[in-house]
């Protein structure tokens, strides 16, 4: 299945949460926070008011409760509005 975002929407694939600390401690699933990082998979054309300023492949940070979750072929994706993207990680 192929998904093409419309207007000022961006399709992102969520980055997996860390399961181990820097010192080697394993973090149980119940203590892991939902990650707020993702990789841009597809972008909409934008609107006159809201331009798209990210590109496919960019790693981004987004608002904690933003977007619509969906599962496609066993992978978790999120559709965000451009305004929900906080920053590009370089």
N, C-alpha and C positions, 0 to 999 in steps of 0.2 A: 504494500500500500504506500502511495506517495502522498504527502501532505504539502499543500501550498498555502501559506498564510496570506490573508487578505489585508488590505489597508495598512495600518501601522502596527501589525502584529509580527511577532518573531517566534519561530519554532526553535526550541532549544532542547538539548539532551542533558539531563542532570548529571553532574559529576558525582561519583560514589563517595559516600561519607568515609572518613578515615576510621579504620577498625583497630588501629594500634597507635599509641602515643609515640613521641620521639624517643622516649626511654625504653620502649618495648612492651609497655603494658597493653593488654588487649581490652578494648572498650566493648562491653556487652551491647547487644542491639537495643535494649531498653534504655540505655544511657546515651545513645548516639543522637545528636541533633540533626534535623533535616538540613542538608547542605543548601547554601544559597549561591552556589557556583554552577555554571552550566556552559556548554559549548554551543554556539549558534549553528544550527543545521540548515535553516532556510529563513528567508526574510520576505516580507510583503513589499509591495511597491511604494508604500508610504502614502501620505496625503499632503495637500498643500500646507496644511497647518503643522502636521507631524512628520518630519523627514526621518528616514531610516539612517542612523549613523553607525551601525555595526555591520560587519561583513560575515559571511559564512566562514566558520573556523575560529572566530574570536571567542575567547574565554571571558565570560561576563559574571558580574555579581548582580543579583536582583533582590527586590523587596521580599521579605520573609513569607508573606501570605498572598503573594501575587500569582496571577495566571490560572490557567485551566490545565489540570493534569490529564494525560491520556496515555494509554498503553498501546503500542503498535508492534506487532510481531515479537512480543515479549520484552520490548525495551520501553523504559519510562521516558516520556517527553512532557514538555510544558509549553503552552502557547502563552506568550506574554505580550502586553502592549509595550511599545517602545518607551513610554513614560515610566514603566515599572523597572527598567534597567538602570541600575545605579552607576556602574562603572565597567570599563573594559580592563581586564587583567593583562598586563604586558610582561 
